[in-house]
Amino acid sequence: MESASELEAIGAVFDHTAVAAPRIRDLLPIYRDLLGGTYLGGGDNTRSGYRTLQLEYPGGNKVELMEPLAGSTFFDSFFELTRGRGGVHHLNFHVPDIDAAVAALRARGYRLHGLNLGDPRWREVFLHPKEAHGVLIQLAQRGYPHPDPAPSLEDLLAGHGRRGNGVPSP
């Protein structure tokens, strides 16, 4: 019998794959309409400059769709690497204790990126793509759930989702 991986030993569970493009609206015909994803919710990260929404599939698998907010440079280097098309941006794993996950990664000598422990609802760290053959891996500890109900897809795309900036998606 194989032993548990290091991250399994601290409770890491795969949650979603994130796909980024200049426009979420260009991703919906594939990930929602063709593949049958059901909208779960989303919102804006105005501090970093992007909008997200998640779709769920039978069996509980999820895909997160991402786009830059107007004027944001958040995805500039990513879009440069993908010749402006976008693509898979990161893989997300949830952990019950982000501090233990960070300690386990550091003990193995992995280069970490974007450590963010300031938001009690979402604490995260990334394993740098140079450490993971070009793939950005996010480890996140979820805190208490968001108190507001998920916005409708129409409200989200109109810029009126959680932390919405009021600017519609292109």
C-alpha positions as CSV (number, residue, x, y, z in Angstrom):
1,M,0.0,0.0,0.0
2,E,1.3,3.5,-0.9
3,S,1.8,6.0,1.8
4,A,-0.1,9.3,1.8
5,S,1.5,12.3,0.0
6,E,2.9,15.0,2.2
7,L,-0.1,17.3,1.5
8,E,-2.6,14.5,1.9
9,A,-1.1,14.0,5.4
10,I,-2.0,17.6,6.2
11,G,-5.5,17.3,4.7
12,A,-5.1,18.9,1.3
13,V,-8.0,18.3,-1.1
14,F,-8.2,19.3,-4.7
15,D,-10.9,22.0,-5.2
16,H,-10.7,23.5,-8.7
17,T,-8.9,24.5,-11.9
18,A,-8.8,28.1,-12.8
19,V,-8.9,29.3,-16.4
20,A,-8.1,33.0,-17.2
21,A,-8.9,34.9,-20.4
22,P,-9.2,38.5,-21.3
23,R,-13.0,38.1,-21.2
24,I,-15.0,35.6,-19.0
25,R,-17.8,36.0,-21.6
26,D,-15.6,34.2,-24.2
27,L,-15.2,31.2,-21.8
28,L,-18.9,30.7,-20.9
29,P,-19.8,29.1,-24.3
30,I,-17.3,26.3,-23.6
31,Y,-17.3,25.8,-19.8
32,R,-21.0,26.6,-19.2
33,D,-22.9,25.9,-22.4
34,L,-20.9,23.0,-24.0
35,L,-19.6,21.3,-20.9
36,G,-22.6,22.0,-18.7
37,G,-21.2,23.9,-15.8
38,T,-23.7,25.3,-13.3
39,Y,-22.9,28.8,-12.0
40,L,-22.1,28.8,-8.3
41,G,-21.0,32.5,-7.7
42,G,-18.1,34.8,-7.9
43,G,-16.9,38.3,-7.4
44,D,-14.2,40.9,-7.9
45,N,-10.8,41.1,-6.3
46,T,-10.4,44.9,-6.7
47,R,-7.1,44.9,-4.7
48,S,-5.4,42.5,-7.2
49,G,-7.6,43.5,-10.2
50,Y,-9.6,40.5,-11.4
51,R,-13.1,39.0,-11.5
52,T,-13.9,35.4,-11.0
53,L,-16.8,33.0,-11.2
54,Q,-17.1,29.3,-10.5
55,L,-18.9,26.6,-12.3
56,E,-19.7,23.2,-10.9
57,Y,-20.0,19.9,-12.8
58,P,-21.7,16.6,-12.0
59,G,-19.6,14.9,-9.3
60,G,-18.7,18.2,-7.6
61,N,-15.7,19.2,-9.8
62,K,-15.3,22.9,-10.3
63,V,-13.7,25.3,-12.8
64,E,-13.1,28.9,-11.9
65,L,-13.2,31.5,-14.8
66,M,-11.1,34.6,-14.4
67,E,-10.6,37.9,-16.2
68,P,-8.8,41.2,-15.5
69,L,-10.7,44.2,-14.3
70,A,-10.5,47.3,-16.5
71,G,-7.0,48.8,-16.2
72,S,-5.6,45.9,-14.3
73,T,-2.1,44.5,-15.0
74,F,-2.7,41.4,-12.9
75,F,-2.7,39.0,-15.9
76,D,-0.2,40.9,-18.1
77,S,2.7,38.4,-17.8
78,F,0.3,35.4,-18.0
79,F,-1.3,36.7,-21.2
80,E,2.1,37.5,-22.6
81,L,3.1,33.9,-22.0
82,T,-0.1,32.6,-23.7
83,R,0.1,35.1,-26.6
84,G,-3.0,36.9,-25.3
85,R,-5.3,33.9,-25.3
86,G,-5.1,32.8,-21.6
87,G,-5.6,29.3,-20.5
88,V,-5.2,27.2,-17.3
89,H,-4.0,29.7,-14.7
90,H,-3.7,27.6,-11.5
91,L,-4.8,24.5,-9.7
92,N,-6.4,25.0,-6.2
93,F,-6.1,22.7,-3.2
94,H,-7.8,23.5,0.0
95,V,-6.0,22.8,3.3
96,P,-7.4,22.9,6.8
97,D,-4.2,24.6,8.2
98,I,-2.3,27.0,5.8
99,D,0.5,27.4,8.3
100,A,1.1,23.7,8.4
101,A,1.0,23.6,4.5
102,V,3.5,26.5,4.3
103,A,5.8,24.8,6.8
104,A,5.7,21.5,4.9
105,L,6.5,23.2,1.6
106,R,9.3,25.3,3.1
107,A,10.8,22.2,4.8
108,R,11.0,20.6,1.4
109,G,12.7,23.7,0.0
110,Y,10.0,24.8,-2.4
111,R,9.9,28.4,-3.5
112,L,6.6,30.0,-2.4
113,H,4.9,33.0,-4.0
114,G,2.0,35.3,-2.9
115,L,1.7,34.3,0.7
116,N,-1.5,36.1,1.9
117,L,-2.7,35.5,5.4
118,G,-4.5,38.8,6.0
119,D,-8.1,37.8,5.1
120,P,-9.6,35.4,7.6
121,R,-12.1,34.1,4.9
122,W,-9.3,33.1,2.5
123,R,-5.7,32.5,3.4
124,E,-3.4,31.4,0.6
125,V,0.0,30.6,-0.7
126,F,1.2,29.6,-4.2
127,L,3.9,27.1,-5.2
128,H,5.8,29.0,-7.9
129,P,5.4,27.7,-11.5
130,K,9.1,27.2,-11.7
131,E,8.8,24.6,-9.0
132,A,5.9,22.8,-10.6
133,H,6.8,22.5,-14.3
134,G,5.1,25.7,-15.3
135,V,1.9,25.2,-13.3
136,L,0.9,27.7,-10.6
137,I,-0.4,25.7,-7.6
138,Q,-2.5,27.5,-5.0
139,L,-3.0,26.2,-1.4
140,A,-5.8,27.9,0.4
141,Q,-7.5,27.7,3.8
142,R,-11.1,28.8,3.7
143,G,-12.5,30.6,6.8
144,Y,-16.0,31.4,7.6
145,P,-18.4,31.6,4.6
146,H,-19.3,34.9,2.9
147,P,-22.4,36.3,4.7
148,D,-24.0,37.6,1.5
149,P,-25.8,35.3,-1.0
150,A,-24.0,34.7,-4.3
151,P,-24.8,37.3,-6.9
152,S,-26.6,36.2,-10.1
153,L,-24.4,35.6,-13.1
154,E,-26.0,38.7,-14.8
155,D,-25.2,40.9,-11.7
156,L,-21.6,39.5,-11.6
157,L,-21.0,40.2,-15.2
158,A,-22.5,43.7,-14.8
159,G,-19.9,44.5,-12.1
160,H,-22.4,44.1,-9.2
161,G,-21.1,40.9,-7.7
162,R,-19.3,40.5,-4.4
163,R,-17.0,43.5,-4.0
164,G,-18.1,44.5,-7.5
165,N,-16.5,47.6,-9.0
166,G,-19.6,48.5,-11.0
167,V,-17.8,48.1,-14.3
168,P,-19.3,45.4,-16.6
169,S,-17.2,42.6,-18.0
170,P,-16.1,43.3,-21.5
